[in-house]
Amino acid sequence: MGWWNRLKGRMTGRAAGVALPAADASAAPADPRPCQRCERQARTLLADGQVKEALEFAQRQAPPTSSSRMLLNVCRSLAGRRVDAHLDLLDWSKHSCCPMDARLLLGLLQLDEGDRAGAVHSLNRNLVQIDDPRTIQALILVHLERGDEAAARRWAQRLRGHAVNWTDRPMVSAWLAAVGLDVAESAVEPPDALVEQLALELLACESAISSLEAAARYDRSRPRAILLLAALESAFDRLESPVAACEAMARLALTLDDPVRARRWIDAGLSLNPLCAPLAILLSQLPSAEEAPANEPQRRPDIHILPRRREQIEALDLVIRAHPDWTDLRLARRRLEAA
């Protein structure tokens, strides 16, 4: 009962106005989890469209973090308290620690309020060090709002020409078309700097090649497949596991509807390892030279590179003799015979 007497003495002393010992400055800080729960709850409510309730939870975060401060100003903007959001974002944007999202929101608020010059100033501060694609999109909207289509087109070219956006070119083109800007298509091939950068990253982590190739096929993004294939071809001579890379490049080439290019990398892989089952199966899946249309040699002079049916069967038989119990190989052979 000692703990009860001590607690009762504390409460009695507080009620009587007796000063209690000050808290130890070295004590552990307050648990931050309640504040984190408030922020999560605010985000959930905001996603459900309950703006006022989200604002109540966002205001409980003390002291605010960058993410909670940004969330608070988003809630203010949507809850009819734009002046509060504008003033806080304006003060925040003057500091170097201000995140780009905050300046982006400030610029959009200024644009909505008719302060186009202020919006341009706020957004341009985001581009001091890097080209942020979302900021460039906002600047395009600002210049279109001002009626300055020439400036909007210059920013549109900068958006399309930005290396980071190369793989997102279809999405960028669709967005530009939606805002009424018909910008000339950029080069089909990816920038050399981007290809070399990815090639160096692949050399540093070759184990990721098969996963990246599978992701590119699943995503069905032609620009991503083109970029990955170009990077693999650039890094091929420096790879420690070239056979796996040959398989990845052959699959990417098939994804890009280029069986001739796929045949080249299948042959390169089989020359390194004639018993590679995945490459032999890929060879059997290529359209054979007998299946090529009559006018195909005129359209593609290198069509003769496609394998003949006999070559496909021989490559499978070689691997089947080494691995007679692998059913995938036998199934591939039966499909060839039935074709």
N, C-alpha and C positions, 0 to 999 in steps of 0.2 A: 504493500500500500504506500510505499515511500513515494512513488511517482505521482500518486493521487494527491498527497499532501503538498508536494512541490507545486503541482499545477494549481491547486486551490490557493496556495499562498501567492502565486503570481497573479491570479485573477483578482484576489482580494486586494493586493497592493495596487493593481491597475485601477480598480474601482475607487480606491481611496486617494488616487492621485499620486501614488508613490512612483518615482521614476524607476523604470526597469533598466537593466544593463543594456548598453548599446550592442548592436549586432557586430559580430566579428568581421572586420573588413576582409579577412583572408578566407571567409567562408565561401563555399561553392556558389557560383552564380545561379540565378533562378532558372528553372527548367524551361527551355525554349519551346518545348513541344506544344503547350497550349496555343502559342502564337502561330506555330506551323499548322495546327489544326484549324485555326481561324482562317488562315490563308487558303487552305485546301477547301474549306467549306464555302468561302467566298467564290472561289473559282467554279465549284460545282453549281452553286446557285446562279452564277452569271451564265454558265453554259445552258442552264435550264430556262433562261430568260427572266429570272427573278432579280432584277437589277437593284431595287431598293434594299432587299434583304441581303444581297451580296455586298452592297455598300456598307451596311451596318457591321458585317463581319470584317470587311477590309479596314475599317477605321479602328478596330481593336488591336491592330498590330503595333506594338510599341516596344523598343524603338523600331522604326520601319527599315526593312532591307530594300535593296534596289528592286527586287521582284515585287515585293508587297507595295512599294511606293508606286510602281508602274501600274499594278492592279488597282490600287486606290484611285488613280487618276482616270483609268479606263471606266471604272464604275461611276465616278463623278461625271464624266462626259456623257454617259448614257442615262444618268439619273436626273439630268437637267441642271447640273451644277458645273457647267462648262467654265464659268469665270474662275471658280476655285481651281479647276484642273489647269486652265490656261496659266494662271499666275504661278502655280507650283512648278509646272513644266518649264515656264520661262526662266524662273530662278534656277532650276536644276540644270538647264541647258547651258548655263554660263560656266559650269565646272567641267574640267577635263574628264572627270569620272562619270559623266552623264552617259548612259547607254544610248545606242543608236535608236532603239525603239522609242525612247522618250522624245528625242528630237523629231522622229518621224511622226509621232502622234501630235506633237506641238505644231509641226508644219501643216498637218491635215486640219487641225482645229483652226489655224490661222487662215488657211485657204477657205474653209467653210464660212468663216466670219468676214471674208472679203479682203483680208490683208495679204494680198498676193506677194508683195515685196518682202514682208516678214516671213512668209512661208518659204520663199526661195532662200532667204538668208539662213533660216533654221536648217533647211535640208542640205544646203551646201556645206555646212559644218560637218555633216556626216561623211563627206567625201574628201576630207583633208588627207587621210592616210590610205583608205581603200575605196574601191568602187563597190558600194553596197547596192545590189540589184533592186531591192525594194525602195530605197531612197531615189534611185534613178527613175523608177516607175512613178513615184510620187511627183518628181520634178516634171515628168512628161505631162502628168495631169494638170499641174500648175500652169505650165505654158499653154496647154490647150485651153484652159479656163481663161487665160489672158488673151487668147486669140493669136498667140505667136506660134504658128504652125512650123515655121522654119526652125526655131529653137527646139520645139518638141521633136522634130525629125532628127536633129543633131543628137539629142539625148537618146532617141530610139536607136540610132546607129551605134552609139556607145553601149547601150544595153545589149544589142545583138552581138557586137564585136567583143564583148567581155569574155575572156577565156573560160571563166567559171560557168558561164551560161551556155557554153557550146553544146553540152549534152541535153540541155533543156530547150533547144532551139524550136522544136514544134510548139511547146507551150508558150514560149516568148512570141512566136509568130502569131499564134491564136490571140494572145492578149493584145498585141499591137493592132491586129485586124479589128478587134472588138472596140478599140478606142478610135478607129478610123485612120490608122497610119499604115500605109502599104509600103513597107521598107524592103529594099532589094535584099534577096536572099544572100547570106554570106557563103563563104567557101564550103564545098561539100566535105573536104578533108579537115580533120581537126588541126588546130595550131600545133606547130612543131614543139613549142615550149611545153604545151600541155601533154603531148605524147611522151616527151622525154621525162617529164616529171613523174608521170604514172609508171613509165618503164623502170625508173630508179626505185620507186616504191614496190614494184613487183619483184625486183631483184632482191630487195631487203626482206621480202616475205613471200617466197615462192609457194608456200603452202596455201595461200589465199587464192591462187589462180583459179582452181577448179570451182571454188565457191563464187568468185566474181563472175566467172563465165556462166554458171548456172543462174545467177541472179540476173544477168543481162538477158538471158533467154526467157526467163520467167517474166521479167519486166516488159519485154517486147519493145524496148526502146532502141530504135535503129541507131540514133547517134551514140548511145552508150556502147552498143556492140561495135560500132565502127571505131570508137576511141580505144576500147580495150584490145581489139584485134590489132590496131596500129601499134599500140604500146608493146604488145607481146612480140610482134614482128621486129620491133626495134630492139628489144631485149633478148631475142632468141639466142644469139651467139654467146651471150654472157650467162645464160641460165645453167644451173647445176642439174636440173631435171628437164631436159628438152623434150622427152617423149610425152610427158604429161601436158606440156605446153602445146605440142603438136595436136594432141587430141582436143584441147580447148580451142585452138585456132580453127581446127576443122569444123567443130560444132558452131563456132561463131560465124564462119563463112557460110555454113548451111542456113543459119538464121538469117543471113543477109541475102539468101537466094543466089549464092555464088558457088555452085558445085565445082567449077574448075579450080577456084582458089582452095576449096576444101580438099580436092584431090592432091594438090601440091603438098599440103601439110600432112595429109595421110601418108603419102609416099615418103615424106621426110621422116615421119615417125617410124614407119615400118622398116625403113633402111637402118634405123638405129636399133630397133627391136622387132624382128619379123614375127615374134610370137605374142605381140601385144593384142589381146583379144578385143578391147574396145575399138582400136583402130581398124581391125579386120571387119568388125561388125559395121562400123561407119562406112567402110569401103563398099560393103554389100548394100548399103542403103542409098548410095549415090545413083542417080540415073545413069544407065549404061549408055555407051556410044550407040548401040543399036536402037535405043529409045529416043534419040535426039531427032527433032523435026528435020525435014528435008532441007529447009532454008536456014537451019542453024549455023552451018559452016560459014555462010556468007555474013551472018550477023555477028558471030563470034569465031574468028579464025582459030582460036585455041581450043575449040570443042573436041579436037582429037585427043586431048588430055584425059577426057572422061574414060573410065575403065570399060573394057569389054566384059561381057558376062563370064567368059572363061576366066579372066583375071580375078574377078570377084570370088568365084568358086574356089580357085586355087589358093587364094590368100586365106579363105576360111578353112580349107582342108588342112593347110599347114598348121594352123593353130589347133584344129580339132585333134590332129594326131598327137599334139603335145598335151592337150587337155580333153581327153575323150569323154569325161563325165560332165562337161559344162553344157547345160541344156540350151543356154542362150545362143551358143554358136551353131548348134544343130538346127534350132528354129530359124536362125538367119539363113542357113543353107537351104532349108525346105522352102522358105519364101522365095529365094532366088530361083529354085527349080520350078516353082509353081507360077512364076511371073511370065 
